[in-house]
Amino acid sequence: MTGSNPTISVCIANYNGMEVIDDCLRSVLEQEGHIPLEILVHDDASDDGSVKYIRNSYPDVILIESQENVGFCIANNRMAAAARGKYLLLLNNDAALNPDALQTLLSEANRFDQPAILGLPQYDFDSGELLDIGSLFDPFLNPVPNMNPERNEVGMVIGACLWIPKELWQELGGFPEWFGSIGEDLYLCCLARLAGYPVRAMGISGYRHRVGTSFGGGKVRGEKLATTFRRRALSERNKTFVMVICYPGILLIWLLPLHLVMIHLEGLLLSLIKWDSAVWNKIYAPLLPALWRQRQRLLSLRLSSQSLRKVSLRSWLAPFCLTPWKLKMLVRHGLPNLT
């Protein structure tokens, strides 16, 4: 129920989403519970008629038009700044909520005596297959899908459907706009956990997601992992940034050098096996130069984030698994298809 005093602000970043935006918006408008809410859509300079369609078909939606393509982080930061609700739900335009999703999230948020980031089970839009109930981590911050509905404390919930009190969003500083896209949810969840705020994924309700529609890649097709050069490059870069910023010192000393060695070895082997220099040049070669260019920003953010740390090393490690996730995926699906 849209209203002038919303409890929840649903924030939807849209870019050329004409084919999927109806399912997303209708799923929000058809929520159970008569919860006061507002819907904000940030259109990222779409050229498919999205703006006109949303304006004409959904007059109650607060539409923020960008004259240039600014990316997922800036889009969500703009919507969060304009939002009036106590809670934000960041929702992808290629996702659709179960009818009881907002009621489930609000009930869980009210049960807590402190702010928390919350998530729901993610299902494949077409097949209905459960994809994850939040994510755990391997030692190198690769997200490991949590499939246990009884395990609620997780490392992160993905930004396709991420619930956060606006007050906590402001305290953490929102998404890092210099990330561009990919990994911003990882950053926010790690920063929240470091500062002692829970990150939880509930095993009930859920949402359906057309994984990869909004950014390309990132899913299994025909038992093979399919991704794009750009997605993989941003993922490796931004994941490394999060390690530098958020890992407790004793872990960073040991794991960052190991990570850098392994990621470059991975790049060399993948380039040789595929006999494609673009794999190295587009994904792996830019990583160290990016770390060097951002060194001052990373150091500053590390100092500020570590000063907020309220969790023990044991608590920080609670959602981590020992086995590298990429190794499991390699055994299960073979080398990824890159486009």
C-alpha positions in Angstrom: 0.0 0.0 0.0 1.6 3.2 -1.1 1.3 6.2 1.2 2.6 9.5 2.4 4.3 8.0 5.5 5.9 4.8 4.3 7.4 2.2 6.6 9.3 0.6 3.7 11.0 2.2 0.7 11.4 -0.3 -2.2 14.3 0.9 -4.3 14.5 -0.6 -7.9 17.5 0.2 -10.1 16.4 -0.1 -13.8 18.3 -0.1 -17.0 16.6 -1.3 -20.2 14.2 -3.4 -18.1 11.1 -3.2 -20.2 10.8 -7.0 -20.5 11.0 -7.6 -16.7 9.9 -4.5 -14.8 6.2 -5.4 -14.8 6.8 -8.6 -12.9 9.0 -6.7 -10.4 6.6 -3.8 -9.8 3.5 -5.9 -9.6 5.1 -8.2 -7.1 5.6 -5.2 -4.8 2.2 -3.7 -5.4 0.5 -7.1 -4.6 2.2 -7.6 -1.3 0.1 -9.0 1.7 -0.3 -7.1 4.9 -1.2 -3.6 3.8 2.2 -2.2 4.8 2.7 1.5 4.1 5.4 1.7 1.4 6.7 3.7 -1.4 8.4 2.5 -4.6 11.3 4.3 -6.1 12.7 3.5 -9.5 16.1 4.9 -10.7 16.3 4.7 -14.4 19.9 4.6 -15.6 19.5 6.3 -18.9 17.5 3.4 -20.5 16.9 3.6 -24.3 14.2 1.0 -24.5 11.2 3.2 -23.5 11.3 2.2 -19.8 10.8 5.7 -18.5 7.7 6.5 -20.5 6.2 3.1 -19.8 6.8 3.3 -16.0 5.5 6.9 -15.9 2.3 6.0 -17.8 1.6 2.6 -16.2 2.7 3.2 -12.6 1.9 6.8 -11.8 2.5 6.3 -8.0 6.1 5.2 -8.5 8.7 7.8 -7.7 10.8 7.9 -10.8 14.3 9.2 -10.8 15.7 9.7 -14.3 19.4 9.8 -14.9 20.7 11.5 -18.0 23.7 9.2 -18.1 24.4 5.6 -17.1 25.9 5.8 -13.6 25.8 2.2 -12.5 24.2 0.2 -9.7 25.9 1.8 -6.8 25.1 5.4 -7.6 21.6 4.5 -8.6 20.9 2.9 -5.2 22.6 5.7 -3.3 20.4 8.2 -5.0 17.2 6.3 -4.2 18.3 5.7 -0.6 18.9 9.5 -0.2 15.4 10.2 -1.5 13.7 7.4 0.4 11.3 8.3 3.3 10.8 4.9 4.8 12.4 3.5 8.0 13.5 0.5 6.0 15.0 0.1 2.5 14.5 -2.9 0.3 16.9 -2.9 -2.6 15.3 -4.9 -5.3 16.6 -5.8 -8.8 14.3 -5.0 -11.7 14.7 -8.7 -12.8 13.5 -10.0 -9.4 9.9 -10.6 -8.1 8.9 -10.9 -4.5 6.7 -13.7 -3.0 3.4 -12.2 -1.8 4.5 -12.4 1.9 8.0 -11.1 1.4 7.7 -7.6 2.9 5.6 -8.9 5.8 8.2 -11.6 6.5 11.1 -9.1 6.4 9.3 -6.5 8.6 8.4 -9.1 11.2 12.0 -10.2 11.4 13.3 -6.6 11.6 10.8 -5.8 14.5 12.0 -8.9 16.3 15.5 -7.6 16.6 16.8 -5.2 19.2 19.4 -3.8 16.8 19.6 -2.9 13.1 20.3 -5.8 10.8 20.7 -6.6 7.1 18.2 -9.2 6.0 17.6 -11.4 3.0 15.3 -14.1 1.7 15.7 -17.3 -0.2 16.5 -16.7 -3.9 14.8 -18.9 -6.5 15.5 -19.2 -10.2 12.7 -17.2 -11.9 11.9 -19.8 -14.6 12.6 -23.2 -12.9 11.8 -22.3 -9.3 15.0 -24.0 -8.2 16.4 -22.7 -4.9 19.7 -20.8 -5.6 20.6 -19.7 -2.1 19.5 -18.6 1.3 22.2 -15.9 1.6 25.8 -16.8 1.1 28.7 -18.0 3.2 32.3 -17.3 2.2 35.4 -19.3 1.3 38.8 -17.9 2.5 39.0 -15.6 -0.5 35.6 -14.0 -0.2 34.0 -16.0 -3.0 30.3 -16.3 -2.0 29.2 -19.9 -1.2 25.5 -20.5 -1.5 23.8 -21.4 1.8 21.2 -24.0 1.2 20.3 -24.7 4.8 17.1 -23.0 5.9 18.0 -23.4 9.5 21.3 -21.5 9.1 20.3 -17.9 9.2 23.5 -16.1 10.1 25.3 -15.7 6.8 28.2 -13.7 5.4 26.1 -11.7 2.9 22.8 -11.4 1.1 22.9 -10.3 -2.5 21.8 -6.8 -3.6 19.1 -8.3 -5.8 16.9 -8.3 -2.7 18.6 -6.7 0.3 16.8 -5.2 3.4 18.5 -2.7 5.5 17.2 0.0 8.0 17.9 3.4 6.4 19.6 4.5 9.6 22.2 1.6 9.2 22.6 2.4 5.5 23.5 6.0 6.4 25.9 4.9 9.2 27.7 2.5 6.8 27.8 5.1 4.1 25.8 3.2 1.5 27.4 1.6 -1.5 30.9 2.6 -2.6 30.3 4.5 -5.8 33.8 3.9 -7.1 33.0 0.1 -7.2 30.8 0.8 -10.2 28.8 -2.4 -10.1 29.3 -5.9 -8.6 30.5 -6.6 -5.1 28.8 -3.6 -3.5 26.5 -6.0 -1.5 29.6 -7.9 -0.4 31.2 -4.7 0.8 28.1 -3.5 2.7 27.5 -6.8 4.4 31.1 -7.3 5.4 31.3 -3.8 6.8 28.1 -4.3 8.8 29.4 -7.6 10.3 32.7 -6.0 11.2 30.8 -3.3 13.1 28.7 -5.9 15.0 25.5 -5.8 13.0 23.8 -9.1 12.1 23.5 -10.3 8.5 20.7 -12.8 8.3 18.9 -14.8 5.6 15.6 -16.3 6.5 14.5 -19.7 5.3 10.9 -18.7 4.6 9.1 -16.7 1.9 11.5 -15.6 -0.9 11.9 -14.0 -4.3 12.4 -15.2 -7.9 15.3 -13.8 -9.8 16.4 -13.9 -13.5 20.0 -14.2 -12.6 22.3 -12.4 -15.0 19.6 -10.5 -16.9 20.6 -7.1 -15.5 24.4 -7.5 -15.9 25.1 -10.6 -17.9 26.6 -13.9 -16.9 26.9 -15.2 -13.4 24.8 -18.4 -13.8 25.0 -22.0 -14.8 23.7 -22.9 -18.3 23.6 -26.5 -19.4 25.8 -27.5 -16.5 28.4 -24.9 -17.5 29.1 -21.7 -15.6 28.5 -18.8 -18.0 29.9 -15.3 -17.2 31.2 -12.2 -19.0 34.7 -10.7 -19.1 33.4 -7.5 -17.5 31.5 -9.2 -14.7 34.4 -11.4 -13.8 36.9 -8.5 -13.9 34.7 -6.4 -11.6 34.1 -9.3 -9.3 37.8 -10.1 -8.9 38.7 -6.5 -8.4 36.0 -5.5 -6.0 36.2 -8.7 -4.0 39.9 -7.9 -3.5 39.1 -4.3 -2.4 36.7 -5.7 0.2 39.4 -8.1 1.5 41.8 -5.1 2.0 39.2 -3.0 3.7 37.4 -5.5 5.9 39.6 -8.5 6.7 41.0 -8.4 10.3 44.8 -7.8 10.2 45.9 -11.3 11.1 43.9 -12.7 8.2 44.9 -10.1 5.7 48.6 -10.6 6.3 48.3 -14.3 5.3 45.4 -14.4 2.9 45.9 -11.3 0.7 49.3 -12.4 -0.6 48.0 -15.9 -1.1 44.9 -14.6 -2.9 47.0 -12.4 -5.3 49.3 -15.3 -6.1 46.4 -17.7 -6.7 44.3 -15.3 -8.7 47.1 -14.5 -11.1 48.0 -18.2 -11.4 44.4 -18.9 -12.2 44.5 -16.2 -14.9 47.6 -17.5 -16.5 46.3 -21.1 -16.6 42.9 -20.1 -17.8 44.4 -18.0 -20.6 46.6 -20.9 -21.7 43.9 -23.5 -21.6 41.5 -21.4 -23.5 44.4 -20.0 -25.6 42.9 -16.6 -25.4 45.0 -13.6 -24.2 41.8 -11.6 -23.6 41.2 -13.7 -20.5 44.4 -12.4 -19.0 44.2 -8.8 -20.4 40.6 -8.1 -19.5 40.2 -9.9 -16.2 43.4 -10.5 -14.4 46.1 -8.0 -15.6 44.1 -4.9 -14.4 43.9 -6.1 -10.8 47.3 -5.0 -9.4 47.2 -1.6 -11.2 43.7 -1.1 -9.7 45.0 -1.8 -6.2 47.9 0.6 -6.7 45.7 3.4 -8.1 43.2 3.0 -5.2 45.9 2.5 -2.5 45.2 5.7 -0.6 41.4 5.3 -0.6 41.8 1.6 0.4 44.1 2.5 3.3 41.8 5.2 4.5 38.8 3.0 4.4 40.6 0.2 6.1 41.6 2.4 9.0 38.1 3.7 9.4 36.4 0.3 9.1 38.8 -1.5 11.5 38.2 1.3 14.0 34.6 0.3 14.0 35.3 -3.4 14.5 33.2 -4.9 17.3 33.4 -8.6 16.5 36.0 -11.2 17.6 38.0 -13.0 15.0 36.0 -16.2 15.8 32.7 -14.4 15.2 34.0 -12.9 12.0 35.0 -16.3 10.7 31.6 -17.9 11.6 30.2 -17.8 8.0 33.5 -19.0 6.4 34.1 -22.4 4.8 37.6 -23.8 4.3 37.3 -25.3 0.8 37.8 -22.8 -2.0 34.5 -22.4 -3.8 36.1 -22.0 -7.3 37.7 -25.4 -6.9 34.3 -27.0 -6.2 32.8 -25.2 -9.2 35.7 -26.3 -11.4 35.1 -30.0 -10.4 31.3 -29.6 -10.8 31.1 -27.5 -14.0 34.5 -27.3 -15.6 36.0 -24.1 -16.9 33.6 -21.2 -17.2 32.3 -19.9 -20.6 33.4 -16.3 -21.0 31.8 -13.9 -23.4 
